Amino acid sequence: MQRVSRRTIALAFGALASLSTALSMATAMYVRKDITPPRAVSMCQPVAPGAGEQNASAAHVLAAAEKHLGDQPHPLPHVHTEGTLPHQGIRDESIAAEKDWPLMRQAALAWRLSADGRYLQQVDTYLSAWAHTYQPDFNPIDETNLDGLIDAYVLASSGLSAETRDATRALLRKLGEGYIEHIGQFHGPARGTQTNNWQSHRVKLVAMTAAALGDPGMLKKARELFQRQVADNILPNGEVIDFRERDALHYVVYDLQPLVVAAMAAQPFEANADWLRYTTPEGASLAKALDWLRPFAEGQRTHQEFVHTSVKFDRDRAQVGEAGYSGVWDPKTSSTLYWLAAQLDDSYLPVARQLAPQPPDWIGACH
């Protein structure tokens, strides 16, 4: 297997976080436009405009970030979308607020690409707003998209004001330790949300937080949780239990993508880390699960979604017309999964390129 080092922010945060103390700067630094961001010792290096021809993804990131420079954060103390249909509860407000998370990642990457302090100031403002407002609920479906906030922190950590950096680290520690504590409260045979995609998202958040904080003890726990999830969730033939429960490839992707991100988070920290190919005594592995899905992604096989799901909510969503909850599965919905997997093993590049000629901008802006 050949590992590649291009195109993924998710691999940046581990090494960046470990440098944050040594590279801390004066609080006033972020208001300047002439500061050159430190080059991160990581497997993700944003493409610098002055370092030759800029790739399309980097150009797209900068153009999009420029359009949002005047935006203001919309932090909420809690978000909740899991198990809700459109316009129920605080779903709509939560979706609107969560748009802040990828936006701040975009701004952080734009700063790394351009050294323009306006983007760094925006990241500082957004992180401060959320760090001083948000209270984790430890619902992994509601909180999985916090990966954008975590990426933003790591990409910009060395330039943040001391107050914002400390407040963000406190939020991340509460998040990571809280998920470990919640998982530790599970008793009896593992089942349901203790083993399905919910647990995959818990594992992702613990691994990303551990990497962002540079916490070896938390990363060790993340590795244990990852290995347990592979054993609990993936069958020896590569099929995941979510497919049996939901009869939907939608949930195969939703189950595997957070595990791929967790594997990426660990790689800069662990010599010869290969969570992708960690194999249980029974023969299950994340790589085998990706290979199980691959014929569907490549179009060799098709699947009618949710026909035999055991979950009423799936049928409710189909009834109100939510896209993707009935009909034939669209392979393109797995493009991000395979572009991420390709960062760990370039044998997934052909299927990634078949699904989408270029990776998402937040992946493609790195080399």
PyMOL commands that set and color helices and strands:
alter all, ss='L'
color gray80, all
select helices_A, chain A and resi 9-19+27-31+56-67+91-98+100-114+117-131+140-159+162-184+192-194+197-213+216-233+241-246+249-266+275-277+286-297+312-319+331-344+346-355+361-364
alter helices_A, ss='H'
color red, helices_A
deselect
rebuild
show_as cartoon
